Structure formats: C-alpha cells, structure tokens
C-alpha cells in the first residue's frame, strides 16, 4: 500500500472541515438506514469523530505491531454500540465514497489501497469482537456516592453489578440514560478493590454533554453502563523501579490508580507524584492525596500551580518543576494530562536523559469520544 498517498488523500477530505463528515454520514445513512440506530439521536456532538477515527486507524496500517492490539480493543469495545460484522462493509463503502468525492485525483490504485487497508482493519476488529462474544457488551454499575469537589469537578463512586476486570491506568467508557448512545472515557482513580468500587473523576467541560450530566445531574442510585476497559498506561509487572508520576488536571486519576496499585500489591518502591493545576482552588483531590502521603512514607506528593501568584505551593509549569526537583534518570515515568503539558514534560525528561522507552504517557482532551490510536482520552 502507498501509505503517503493514502494520507495525502485523507488530508484533502479533512481540509473540508464539516463537509466530509456530513457527506460520509449522509452516504452511510442513505445507503444503509439500519446503521442510523448505532448513533446518538442528535449528531451535534458526533461531528467528525467516527470519520476522523477511521482515518487515524487506517492511515497507520503500516505499523501493524502497534495497531493490531488497539484494533482488537476497539473491536471488543464496539459491541456496546450494537455493532455487527455486517455493519463494517457499510462503513467502509461510505468511507471510500467520501474519499473519492473530495479528491479530483482519485485513482483505481488509491481505491485498491484503501479497500485493502480497511478490510484488514475490519477483519481484526470483527475477529476480536467474536472472540469476546461470551463477555457482556457492557456492565451496569450503580452510583453509590457522588461528591462535588469544585464547581465543575465531581467524584463518583460506582459499583458494577457483575465482576468488572481492569488494570490500573486503563480507561473505562461510560454511558448514562441522560445522554443515550453518547459514551465517554474516564480513568478510574483506584486499582481494583475487593468491594468492586470504581472512583471516577469527572470535570464538566463546556459543550460536553456527558461530563456535564455526570457532574451536575447524575446522583446516588442512578445506573451507568461501563464498556470494556481500554488503554495502555500500566505498570510493568516485572519491574520494581522507582516511579515518577506527572499529572496535569484530570490526568491525576490514572496516576492515582497506579499509586493505589503499589499500595495494594507492591513491590516496595519510591514514588514521586507531581500534580499540576492552574490555581490552588482547582486542586480538587488535595485531602485524599495528603492522606495517601501520610499513610505511605515511600510516597511524596508535590502540588504545583502555574497561574496563582498568591499560592504558597510550587510555581511554574509542572514539567519545569519536575526538572527542578530531579534528577530522575533511574525512574520509570508516567505522564498524563492535557496534550501541551504531556508533550512539554516528555520532551524535558528525554532531554534530561530519561530513556524514551521508560516514559509512558496519556493525553486527556475533550476533542474525541475515546482513546485514539495515540492514547488520547476524554472527556
């Protein structure tokens, strides 16, 4: 396959803004009306999500070692939408029709390459879905506690009604009856517990229908649905290296889960957590972080603010503060938060001398409905 040509072709559609997604969905729903039920009643918050995700996945078909595990996760995950094997050819046909429509230089060679790439993607996802057929497509979970920590941040305790297995650092998709068919990903802030409880941190985003509902309208006694866990942010079971954890905003949740894993399962190691916020009043989980630090002498928590001149906490970008408190050359590193913060921190640490293969990162951003192939999580 001519991957550069495929990427250039997709870029032409992407450059049209909303026109390409509109054409894609119109083609899909007109040619296969049965697929309409897989999507939310209002498409306002769907926009270009599926279309962009298709491009992300297929354009990376030249890196199968990295892509196949992600596709397998997606195949298992898409069962919660009611996706069937018969739906994949419909989506593929509309994708090719859209790519052809917005490219005056469309050729039989491009059509062949895109068909082969999409067929490969679909086959991996269908096979993974079929292998997971004995698992439920989703798990119902009861909200047993709901606490508003700030004006726009809520912490929920939810208990799945059936056993729900996940790894600390992974992400979980949630759906509420208040926003049917709108699934959004959040990382539990705890390792699996004997009582099955998951602690979910949610920040209400402007224009975020699910996050706003979870913070402001969901309450104790409500039922959520959980999709299969996804993501790659996890401790190496074979390693006992000391840890450096760097969080920005809501990226705190998965890193707190990693701390909880060390608390519950070991092995003994030093752990330094740096958590960055713009202002001190945004530090929504301060009391529990202080509790963890009191109870675990191997843990040091450093809170950082970037825009609060009156605060007595460490000042500056969290990546800069981390480097001021180094060196970290022997550490295994995990970074989670907004894209700019993650990129800046990872770059600084690599320049500092930490091997790139010992740095794991996760971007938390409100622009997508779930983890992308680059590990992006929302809301």
PyMOL commands that set and color helices and strands:
alter all, ss='L'
color gray80, all
select helices_A, chain A and resi 3-14+18-31+33-38+49-58+64-81+85-101+108-131+177-179+209-216+249-265+280-282+286-295+318-324+339-352+356-358
alter helices_A, ss='H'
color red, helices_A
select strands_A, chain A and resi 139-148+153-160+172-176+184-186+197-203+223-226+243-248+271-277+299-305+314-315+332-337+359-364+376-377
alter strands_A, ss='S'
color yellow, strands_A
deselect
rebuild
show_as cartoon
